[in-house]
């Protein structure tokens, strides 16, 4: 699985810089069983403006795996 942290959206809250979300793109698998897309990883998912790319990618991987597992459950 390839996960790319493209950047972050920030905003000012009470005069201080705060994280809005990280932009993440991903692709996994090979045709015909491939999956690709984009995610927004927010502070509610345990990241901060000081998080590293690796930390954000780890959270994104967990989210992606959860989505895949949720989808597998729907097809049974």
C-alpha positions in Angstrom: 0.0 0.0 0.0 1.3 3.4 -0.9 0.2 6.3 1.3 1.2 9.9 0.5 0.7 12.7 3.0 0.1 15.6 0.6 0.0 18.4 3.1 -2.1 20.0 5.8 -4.9 22.5 6.1 -4.5 24.7 9.0 -6.6 27.5 10.6 -6.4 30.0 13.4 -8.3 29.2 16.6 -8.3 31.9 19.3 -5.3 33.4 17.6 -3.2 30.2 17.5 -2.5 28.0 14.5 -4.5 24.7 14.7 -4.8 21.7 12.4 -7.8 21.4 10.2 -6.8 18.2 8.5 -4.0 16.4 6.6 -4.6 15.5 3.0 -3.7 11.9 2.3 -3.8 9.9 -1.0 -3.4 6.2 -1.2 -3.4 3.2 -3.6 -3.2 -0.5 -2.8 -3.6 -3.8 -4.6 -3.4 -4.7 -8.2 -6.1 -4.8 -10.9 -8.8 -6.1 -10.6 -8.5 -5.9 -6.8 -7.1 -2.4 -6.5 -8.2 0.5 -4.3 -7.2 4.1 -4.4 -8.6 7.4 -3.1 -8.1 10.4 -0.9 -8.7 10.9 2.8 -8.7 13.8 5.3 -7.1 12.8 8.6 -8.2 15.1 11.4 -7.1 15.9 15.0 -10.0 13.7 16.2 -8.1 10.8 14.8 -5.1 11.4 17.1 -2.8 13.6 15.0 -1.6 17.2 15.6 0.0 19.9 13.6 3.3 18.5 14.9 2.7 14.9 13.7 5.2 13.5 11.3 4.3 12.1 7.8 4.9 8.6 9.2 2.5 9.1 12.1 -0.2 10.5 9.8 0.3 7.6 7.3 -0.1 5.1 10.1 -3.4 6.6 11.1 -4.5 6.7 7.5 -3.6 3.0 7.0 -5.8 2.1 10.0 -8.7 4.1 8.6 -8.3 2.5 5.1 -8.1 -1.0 6.6 -11.3 -0.2 8.6 -13.1 0.9 5.4 -12.0 -2.2 3.6 -13.1 -4.5 6.4 -16.4 -2.7 6.7 -17.0 -3.1 3.0 -16.2 -6.9 3.2 -18.8 -7.2 5.9 -21.4 -5.6 3.7 -20.9 -8.1 0.9 -21.3 -11.2 3.0 
